[in-house]
Amino acid sequence: MTQSSINSRESVMQFVKYACVGVLNTIVTLCVIYVCKSLLGVNPLVSNAIGYVCGVINSFLWNKNWVFKTSGHYCREAIKFLVGFFVCYGLQLLVVWLLSYKTPLKHFELDIAAFTLSGYGLATLLGNVVYTLVNYIYNKIITFRS
């Protein structure tokens, strides 16, 4: 096996780990929101904020220690991670807005069984793909650079 194929395989495995952390992060975020709102009676918007803070912390710790396995300074990497989160979230929001309001997708609607897939829903899915890919690249080359 060549060095290039080994590096390629490691990159694919790293991205798979990153995607797994994303799934775990979603579960943590939603569970915290549910516990805060439904079980503790916290205001829904406050619950949402608490859930996202817990999700970002969870994501940072798993990405630092499992996905990218860095030994860099926690505070420095945490700041870079937060900057990346906000930049990528802004990019995702821009993609969703552009697709939802500036393209023919704004009129798209598809009924599937009991669900309707709207242009906004499709734009949100595409925005999440953009977020995931750009955030992975950002974290790989900036936040957790070896």
Sequence and secondary structure as in RCSB ss.txt:
>XXXX:A:sequence
MTQSSINSRESVMQFVKYACVGVLNTIVTLCVIYVCKSLLGVNPLVSNAIGYVCGVINSFLWNKNWVFKTSGHYC
REAIKFLVGFFVCYGLQLLVVWLLSYKTPLKHFELDIAAFTLSGYGLATLLGNVVYTLVNYIYNKIITFRS
>XXXX:A:secstr
  HHHHHHHHHHHHHHHHHHHHHHHHHHHHHHHHIIIIIT   HHHHHHHHHHHHHHHHHHHIIIIIS   S HH
HHHHHHHHHHHHHHHHHHHHHHHHHHSSGGGG EEEETTEEEEHHHHHHHHHHHHHHHHHHHHIIIIIT  
